[in-house]
């Protein structure tokens, strides 16, 4: 699965509110070089924080606590049917920044960042160029 996201400044408080400790919910699909360990911990933590906002609390709780593991296949099957998931921030007034989160299967991600930015430009500001400040992608697996 891949996720496009914007890092939040309240990462630690959000992760603590959901009872997560670093690296418990997801891990990289592929091994990362050792020199990226410090950076990857923070990056994975940011991804986990976004997942906690996007996915049902019962799913996150079951993954984190390793409780009700017999229910996880059903959760994953349901999640697979619901993908792609997209959420966005709701600014009160403009000018402003808009944060868009997208969760989808890995096999659907080729060119996805460009597609989402083009779609947002056409939808939000038809005929105008929309500046994209940051786009992040992470190919991961759930730890369960």
C-alpha positions in Angstrom: 0.0 0.0 0.0 1.1 3.5 -0.6 0.2 6.7 1.1 0.6 10.3 0.0 0.7 12.6 3.0 1.7 15.8 4.6 3.6 15.6 7.9 1.6 17.0 10.9 3.1 19.0 13.7 1.1 17.2 16.4 2.5 13.8 15.4 3.5 12.7 18.9 0.3 13.7 20.6 -1.8 11.9 17.9 0.2 8.7 18.2 0.0 8.8 22.0 -3.7 9.4 21.8 -4.1 6.2 19.8 -1.7 4.3 22.1 0.9 3.7 19.4 4.6 3.3 19.9 7.1 3.7 17.1 7.2 1.0 14.5 4.3 -1.1 15.9 1.6 -0.7 13.2 3.5 -0.9 9.9 6.9 -1.6 8.4 8.5 -1.0 5.0 7.7 -3.3 2.2 11.4 -3.5 1.3 14.5 -3.3 3.6 15.9 0.2 4.1 19.6 1.1 4.2 21.0 1.3 7.7 22.0 4.9 7.3 18.3 5.9 6.9 17.3 4.3 10.3 16.8 7.6 12.2 15.0 9.2 9.4 12.8 6.2 8.6 11.6 5.9 12.2 10.2 9.4 12.1 8.8 8.9 8.6 7.1 5.6 9.6 5.7 7.4 12.7 4.2 10.1 10.5 2.6 7.5 8.2 1.2 5.6 11.3 -0.3 8.8 12.6 -2.1 9.4 9.3 -3.4 5.8 9.2 -4.8 6.3 12.7 -6.8 9.2 11.4 -8.0 7.4 8.2 -8.8 3.9 9.5 -11.4 2.7 12.0 -10.3 2.8 15.6 -11.2 -0.9 16.0 -8.9 -1.9 13.2 -6.0 0.2 14.6 -6.6 -1.2 18.1 -6.6 -4.8 16.9 -3.4 -4.3 15.0 -1.6 -2.5 17.9 -2.7 -4.7 20.7 -2.5 -7.9 18.7 -5.9 -8.6 20.2 -8.8 -10.2 18.4 -6.4 -11.5 15.7 -9.1 -13.8 14.5 -11.0 -10.7 13.3 -8.1 -9.2 11.3 -8.6 -11.2 8.1 -12.1 -9.7 7.9 -10.8 -6.2 8.6 -8.2 -6.6 5.8 -10.8 -7.9 3.4 -13.1 -5.0 4.2 -10.2 -2.5 3.9 -9.2 -4.0 0.5 -12.8 -3.5 -0.8 -12.9 0.1 0.4 -9.6 1.2 -1.2 -8.7 3.7 -2.3 -9.4 5.9 0.7 -9.0 9.6 0.4 -9.4 12.3 3.1 -8.6 16.0 3.1 -8.4 18.9 5.5 -11.3 21.4 5.7 -9.8 24.9 5.9 -12.2 27.6 7.3 -11.1 30.4 4.9 -8.6 31.1 2.1 -6.0 31.6 1.1 -4.9 28.4 2.8 -3.2 25.1 2.5 -5.1 21.9 1.7 -3.8 18.5 3.0 -4.9 15.4 1.0 -4.3 11.9 2.3 -4.7 8.9 -0.1 -4.4 5.2 0.8 -4.4 2.7 -2.0 -2.9 -0.7 -3.1 0.6 -0.7 -4.4 -0.3 -2.0 -7.8 -2.4 1.1 -8.4 0.2 3.8 -7.7 2.1 4.3 -10.9 1.6 8.0 -11.8 -0.9 8.4 -8.9 0.9 11.5 -7.4 0.6 13.3 -10.7 -3.0 12.2 -11.2 -4.1 13.5 -7.8 -2.3 16.8 -8.2 -3.9 17.3 -11.6 -7.3 16.3 -10.3 -7.0 18.7 -7.4 -5.9 21.5 -9.7 -8.8 21.0 -12.0 -11.3 20.6 -9.2 -10.1 23.4 -6.8 -8.9 26.0 -9.3 -10.1 25.3 -12.8 -7.8 26.8 -15.4 -5.2 27.8 -12.8 -1.9 26.2 -11.7 -2.0 24.7 -8.2 1.3 24.7 -6.4 2.1 21.3 -4.8 4.3 21.8 -1.8 5.0 18.3 -0.7 4.1 14.8 -1.7 5.3 11.7 0.1 4.8 8.1 -0.7 5.5 5.0 1.4 5.2 1.3 0.4 4.4 -0.6 3.6 2.9 -3.7 5.1 0.9 -3.9 8.3 2.7 -5.7 11.1 -0.1 -8.2 11.8 
